[in-house]
Amino acid sequence: MRYDVIVIGGGLSAIMCGIALATTGKKVALMVKGQSKLSLNSGSIDLLGFDTDGNVVESPLDAIDSLNASHPYSKMGKSNVLHNAAMAPVIFSGAGLTFYGDTAKNHYRMSPLGLWRPTWLTLDDYLTTDKPNTLPWNKIAVVNLNGFLDFPANFVCESFSQLGVECDLCEIKLGTVDKLTSSPNVMRSTAVAKLMLNDAVLNELARKVRSSMGDAQLVVLPAVFGLDGDDNVEKIKHHLKAPVRFVSTLPPSIAGTRLLSKLRKLFIQNGGTFLLGSMVKNGKIANGRVVSVEAKNFPDQDIVADEFVLATGSFMNGGLVSSSVGIREPIFDLDIDYVEGCGNWSKEGLFEAQPYMEFGVKTDEEFHAMKDGRPIENLYAIGSILSGHNSLKLADDTGVAVMTALQVARQI
């Protein structure tokens, strides 16, 4: 099998890179091993939420200058970050995804646990504010379904109360949802979201919310709407006849499922190919170039391309593998940035910045992956497999995924 570009991975970085390449007419294939962590996404794309000292970043672009030289944003430069940040919403819009936010400043979105987190883009209709200490509502009704544990509504309500906003917690009992509560493992966001596709269930929910919300100026609902599109999002807003905002549930989230589904559709519409279940075992390198890769489910075929992009993620997705000997990248055995000695990989405090979070594949300034100290001419690395930043502490994981994906796509 021959392609212009092979992207190894199926997460946000891989799909964004694939879409950007496919729209230029490239013959692109995504080799997807399994489920990506995009399903854990809470409906926001972070660019840079905190600086290296843990302070909230108001203007992500201004804060780039303070990042270390090994950070992916520093490698590509502020002007390229700005260019790619302008491209990203265009791609999202093409997929039917509309976001609130701009590159000039961060806004705040509410997390499933009621915390206000700085972010760059948030799906429309999700709860956001420009200033978390000043909310435009005096009374809010937070709605949850009886027995639904993936939405800690009491935390959300407490967050509003701490800001001086009157908050009523409305527990709604639906007969159809009660059938799921026999097993806590079944009562998950995706199962509830499927029920919400039923007009009778949606109407019953809307009726009971209207009778419980009183004179609330805003209704906050768990984000269990929009599993297969935006129709039932609009329906619940129409039925309630009141301002509505959604807060993402604990993972797996419907927001992540929507992002993944719509971006995949756009990739396919532009001629992209998904090679699903394709666990890449190894790659052949000759004369400083990748010649082909071999996948577990294509044992007798070499998969050939002009360019290859590695977007297999970090430890969570198997893009990096650790052992007592060290850290390695399992497909090409690339050079890794890490600290020798496994005792130095973590710190005792749970909330301390863990050193292993900054481990990753070494690249040159153009994100060519390095092997034996030399860049591989036609192999790029993007997303969370890259070294040089702590995505948890900086809140830049999805931003790095998108920015590096578009940067490499432009170079190809």
Buried (B, 14 or more C-beta within 10 A) or exposed (E): BEBBBBBBBBBBBBBBBBBBBBBEEBBBBBBBBEEBBBBBBBBBBBBBBBBBEEEBBEEBBEBBEEBEEBBBBBBBEEEBBBBBBEBBBEBBEBBBBEBBBEBEBBBBBBBBEBEBBBBBBBBBBBBBBEEBEEBEBEBBBBBBBEBBBBBBBEBBBBBBEEBEBBBBBBEBEBEBBEEBBEEEEEBBBBBBBBBBBEEEBBEBBBEBBBEBBEEBBBBBBBBBBBBEBBEBBEBBBEBBEBBBBBBBBBBBBBBBBBBBBBBBEBBBEBEBBBBEEBBBBEBEBEEBBBBBBBBEEBEEEBBBBBBBBBBBBBBEBBBBEBEEEBBBBBBBEBBBBBBEEBEEBEEEEEEEBBBBBBBBBBBEEEBBBBBEEEBBEBBBBBBBBBBBBBBEBBBBBBBBBBBBBBBBBBEB
